[in-house]
Amino acid sequence: MQTFNNPIEIVDVDGLKRTVQVVSFVGSNGELIEFTNNTMNVSIANNGIVDSNNSTNTPLVIDEPFIGVATEINDYGIIYITTKSDVASATNGLSIQQSSDGTNWDHTDEYTINANSGKTFSVQAGASYFRIVYTNGSIAQSFFRLQVILKKGNGKPSSHRVQDDIANDDDAELVKAVLSAKFNGSNILGNIAATKSGNLKTTDAESGLAIAKGDVIGTTFVHKFGNAKDFDTVDGEVTIWDGAEDGTAWELMNYVYSTTADIDSISSSNALDTQIISIQGLDPNWDLVNQTITLNGQTRVALTTPLIRIFRAFNDNSTDLSGHVVVYVNTSLTAGVPTDKTKIRAIIDPTNQQTLMAIYTIPNGKTGYMRDWYMATSGGNKASNYVVRLVSRNEGKVFRTKHISSLSALSPIPYQHQYTEPEVFMARTDIEMRVESIASPAALENSISAGFDIVLIDN
């Protein structure tokens, strides 16, 4: 015991100044100093102690375990374990164990120790007893140093230089926090949420390039574009797709939708076409499916999966198509093209080597958010004016106009409509763009291109 005769002034917890006589007491392990007088006690944690029950310098032979002895840790707050050897431990060879009774070791942290890699762990004292079990690997150790220090007060869990990589076995503290922000400059606070991908919703990290790169979980995008190649005022309103081509064997000005998954056939108008065609559409459950089919000229080839919707097909080969490829509901053919044109569901013009159809159906289990749509003349007659409509139909309902606009071939400036808040389309919703030519000589050729961009989010 050591006493200091000179009194000192201390500010108490209630803000009052007190003059006390300082007396120090050193515990048996040198860990405690106590300042006291008749009215107050202040305890200060000081030194730690080495736990000899769980410390060793004796090398282990092949697969040999070191099993420490249970040490009571009720008076301690933190356990530090430092170890190093010239050979690696067994897998999860370092076992840091705690027990409520010194017999049942219910609380265990396990680590694999690499050769010649000194490692320090800090563990919260959460039970009454503690021990170390260390199992050596498949090589006998030349040296082995394992030391455990018990301390009353905590320290830094881990220390790293800025350039150091963080390893999975590094000590760490679990921190749970809630971020709040004021709404619209008011004094009302609300918690900042995270997206399904774990990004803070205050960022714009889940749009544009991130979606295109596939970095956003459960999110994809669709860019649909189509062309009505040859139509006139007599045709009235037509669908903007490859079938809008006057005088051809595949002419179908208004797209026909299947009511069942009966889209099951493909063929070409050219007998020499044997390319691989990639087809995208929806199966009988309205789920997105991709399939590849090898053409057999003008002879029908069955699809691997019958479809209820198709919205894209393209040449997936190194040789250009020579004929027009049609995907259709099985029916009789004339030179590879359905005799009944209403059975046609997709057309590949060899000029494009893929479908151009401003048509899409939201797959099952997804919601579509339309960001924008566009329209432009593409070889239209200069005396023509056009009315373009974006229409959609929920499953089992009728088509409704979602947007309408006009375009003049005399001022052939492309038009694009961008949504401030995207237009929302539920699963199994059909989306189509249509055009009508007005104030144009009926015999003159008209041509319009149009398309839209949709982000698909998993429900």
C-alpha positions, 0 to 999 in steps of 0.5 A: 500500500502506498499513500500520498499525503498531498490531497488532490481535487476531483470533480465528482459525477454530480459536478461538485469538486471534492478534495480527497486523500489518495491511497493506492492498492496494488492487487496480487497480480498488479492489475488494480489501483484504487483511489479512495476516501470516506465517501468515494471509490474509483477503480482503474483496471491496469495490467493483465495476466498470462494464463499459464493454463492455456499458454505453451512453447512446446512444439507439437508432433504430427496431428498432436493436439494441445488441450488447455486447462479450464480457467475461470474468467469471471473477473476479466473482460477480454482474452487475447490469444497470440500464436505462431509456428513454422507449420500450419495447423490442422483445418480449424486447428485453433479452437477458442472455447468458453463454458458456463461450467468448465465441462461443456464447451458450448461456445467455440470460435475456430480458425486455421493458422498458416505456417510462419504467420503470427496471428493475434485474436481478441475474444470477449469473455462471455462465459465463466470458463475458458480454454484453448485447443490447438491441433497441429497439422500434418508436419511436426513443428520446429517451434510453437508459441501460444500465449493467452493474456487475460485483461479486465479492459478491452483494447483495439480489436485489430490494427492494420496499415492502410495498405494492408488487405483485410483477411477473413480471420482478422479481429473485428467488431460487429457494429449495427447502426441506423442512418437517418436523414431529414425529409425534404429539408424538414425536421422530420427524421426517417431511417435510410433504407437499403435496396434488395442488393444492399445499396443505400437508396441515397445512391444511384448505384442501381441504374444505367451501366450497373444494370447493363453490367449485371451488377444489380441483383434481380434486375435486367433491361430490355431494349425493344425496337421495330420497323413497319417497312411498307404500309399506306393509308389503306392499311389503317393502323398497323403494328410496328413490326416485320409483318407490316410489309405490303404485298409479301407472303408474310404480310400481316399488318396487325400482330396476332397474339396466341391465347395458348402456348401454340407457337411451335414451328420455324422455317425459312422461305429459302431452301438453303437456309440451315443456320442456327436461330436463337429465339426468346419468348415466354413458355406456357407458364409465362416464364422467360425462355431462350432456345436455339433451333437449326433451320432445315430450309423450307421444311418445318422444324419444331421448337424445343419449347412451345411458346405463348409469346415470342418477342425476339429471334436472330441469326446465331450463325456465321452465315447470313440468312438468304430467305425470310425466317418465320416462327409460327403456329403449326400450319400448312406452308407455301414455300416455307411460309404459312399459307394462313398468315394469321399463324405467323408470330415472328419474322426475320428479314434477311436484311436485318438478320433478326426480328424488328418488332416493337412488341414485348410481354412482361415475363412472369414474376417480374415488373416492367418499368418503361424509361422511354420510347421513341419513333422516327421516319425510316424512308417514309414518303415526304408527304406523309403524316403519322400518328403513333400510339403506345398501347398495353393490355393486362392479361385477360383485358383489352388494349389501352392507349398509354401514350399517343403522338404524331410525326411528319415526314416533312420534319423527319426529326426523331421523337423520344418520350422520356418518363420522369417517373417510369410507366409501370407494367405488371407481369403478363402485360402485352406492350405494342407500338402502332402507327397510322399514316394519314394525309398521304397518297394511298399508293405511296410507301410509308415506313416508321421505326419505333421502340422502347426501353424497359427495366425488369425487376424481380417481384 
